[in-house]
Amino acid sequence: METYTAMRHFADSWGLLAMTVFFVGAILYAFRPGSRKLSDDAAQIPFRDED
C-alpha cells in the first residue's frame, strides 16, 4: 500500500471523526453554562481604552 493511499484512507475515516469530535467539543465549550461573562468581557476589549 502506498503512503498516499494509506494517508487517504486514514483521513477519510479517523481524520473525519477526529475533526467532527473537535468541532462538537468547541461548540459545547463556547456555549457551556457560565461562559457568558467571559464572552462579554472578551467582546469589550477593543472599547476599553476609548476616550
MARBA-3410 file (N, C-alpha, C, O; in Angstrom, 1 decimal):
51
0.8,-1.2,0.0,0.0,0.0,0.0,0.9,1.2,0.0,1.8,1.4,0.8 ~ 0.6,2.1,-0.9,1.4,3.3,-1.0,1.1,4.3,0.2,0.1,4.2,0.9 ~ 2.0,5.2,0.5,1.9,6.1,1.6,0.7,7.0,1.4,-0.1,7.2,2.3 ~ 0.5,7.5,0.2,-0.6,8.4,-0.1,-1.9,7.7,0.1,-2.9,8.2,0.7 ~ -2.0,6.4,-0.4,-3.3,5.7,-0.2,-3.6,5.4,1.3,-4.7,5.5,1.7
-2.6,5.1,2.0,-2.8,4.9,3.5,-3.2,6.1,4.2,-4.1,6.1,5.0 ~ -2.6,7.3,3.8,-3.0,8.5,4.5,-4.4,8.9,4.0,-5.1,9.5,4.8 ~ -4.7,8.7,2.8,-6.1,9.0,2.3,-7.1,8.2,3.0,-8.2,8.7,3.4 ~ -6.9,6.9,3.2,-7.8,6.1,4.0,-8.0,6.5,5.4,-9.1,6.5,6.0 ~ -6.9,6.9,6.0,-6.9,7.4,7.4,-7.7,8.7,7.5,-8.5,8.8,8.4
-7.5,9.6,6.6,-8.2,10.9,6.6,-9.7,10.7,6.3,-10.5,11.4,6.9 ~ -10.0,9.8,5.5,-11.4,9.5,5.2,-12.2,8.9,6.4,-13.4,9.1,6.4 ~ -11.5,8.2,7.2,-12.2,7.6,8.3,-11.9,8.2,9.7,-12.8,9.0,10.2 ~ -10.8,8.0,10.2,-10.5,8.5,11.6,-10.2,10.0,11.6,-10.5,10.7,12.6 ~ -9.7,10.6,10.5,-9.4,12.0,10.5,-10.7,12.8,10.5,-10.9,13.8,11.2
-11.7,12.3,9.7,-13.0,13.0,9.7,-13.7,12.9,11.1,-14.3,13.8,11.5 ~ -13.6,11.7,11.7,-14.2,11.5,13.0,-13.5,12.5,14.0,-14.2,13.1,14.9 ~ -12.2,12.6,14.0,-11.5,13.5,14.9,-11.9,14.9,14.7,-12.1,15.6,15.7 ~ -12.0,15.4,13.5,-12.4,16.8,13.2,-13.8,17.0,13.7,-14.1,18.1,14.2 ~ -14.7,16.0,13.5,-16.1,16.2,14.0,-16.1,16.3,15.5,-16.9,17.1,16.0
-15.4,15.4,16.2,-15.4,15.5,17.7,-14.8,16.8,18.1,-15.3,17.3,19.1 ~ -13.7,17.3,17.5,-13.2,18.6,17.9,-14.2,19.7,17.7,-14.3,20.5,18.6 ~ -14.9,19.7,16.6,-15.9,20.7,16.3,-17.0,20.7,17.3,-17.4,21.8,17.8 ~ -17.5,19.6,17.6,-18.6,19.5,18.6,-18.1,19.9,20.0,-18.8,20.6,20.7 ~ -16.9,19.5,20.3,-16.3,19.9,21.6,-16.1,21.4,21.7,-16.4,22.0,22.7
-15.7,22.1,20.6,-15.5,23.5,20.6,-16.9,24.2,20.7,-16.9,25.2,21.4 ~ -17.9,23.7,20.1,-19.2,24.3,20.2,-19.7,24.2,21.6,-20.3,25.1,22.2 ~ -19.6,23.0,22.2,-20.0,22.8,23.6,-19.2,23.7,24.6,-19.8,24.2,25.5 ~ -18.0,23.8,24.3,-17.1,24.7,25.2,-17.6,26.2,25.1,-17.7,26.8,26.1 ~ -17.9,26.6,23.9,-18.3,28.0,23.7,-19.7,28.3,24.3,-19.9,29.4,24.8
-20.6,27.3,24.3,-21.9,27.5,24.8,-22.2,26.9,26.2,-23.3,26.7,26.5 ~ -21.1,26.6,26.9,-21.3,26.0,28.2,-21.9,27.0,29.2,-21.7,28.2,29.0 ~ -22.6,26.6,30.2,-23.2,27.5,31.2,-22.0,28.2,31.9,-21.0,27.6,32.3 ~ -22.2,29.5,32.1,-21.2,30.3,32.8,-20.2,31.0,31.9,-19.3,31.7,32.4 ~ -20.2,30.7,30.6,-19.3,31.4,29.7,-19.7,32.7,29.2,-19.0,33.4,28.5
-20.9,33.1,29.5,-21.5,34.4,29.1,-20.6,35.6,29.5,-20.4,36.5,28.8 ~ -20.2,35.6,30.8,-19.5,36.7,31.4,-18.1,36.8,30.7,-17.7,37.9,30.3 ~ -17.4,35.7,30.5,-16.1,35.7,29.8,-16.3,36.2,28.3,-15.4,36.9,27.9 ~ -17.3,35.7,27.7,-17.5,36.2,26.3,-17.8,37.6,26.2,-17.3,38.3,25.3 ~ -18.7,38.1,27.1,-19.0,39.6,27.1,-17.7,40.4,27.4,-17.5,41.5,26.8
-16.9,39.9,28.3,-15.7,40.6,28.7,-14.7,40.6,27.5,-14.1,41.7,27.2 ~ -14.6,39.5,26.8,-13.7,39.5,25.6,-14.2,40.4,24.5,-13.4,40.9,23.7 ~ -15.5,40.5,24.4,-16.1,41.4,23.3,-15.9,42.8,23.6,-15.9,43.6,22.6 ~ -15.6,43.2,24.8,-15.4,44.6,25.2,-14.0,45.1,25.1,-13.7,46.3,25.4 ~ -13.1,44.2,24.9,-11.6,44.5,24.9,-11.3,45.7,23.9,-10.5,46.6,24.3
-11.8,45.7,22.7,-11.4,46.9,21.8,-11.9,48.2,22.3,-11.4,49.2,21.9 ~ -12.9,48.2,23.2,-13.5,49.5,23.6,-13.0,50.0,25.0,-13.5,51.0,25.4 ~ -12.1,49.3,25.6,-11.7,49.6,27.0,-10.9,50.9,27.0,-11.2,51.7,28.0 ~ -10.1,51.2,26.1,-9.2,52.4,26.2,-9.7,53.6,25.3,-8.9,54.5,25.0 ~ -11.0,53.6,25.0,-11.5,54.7,24.2,-11.7,55.9,25.1,-12.1,55.7,26.3
-11.5,57.1,24.5,-11.7,58.3,25.3,-13.1,58.9,25.1,-13.4,59.9,25.6
END
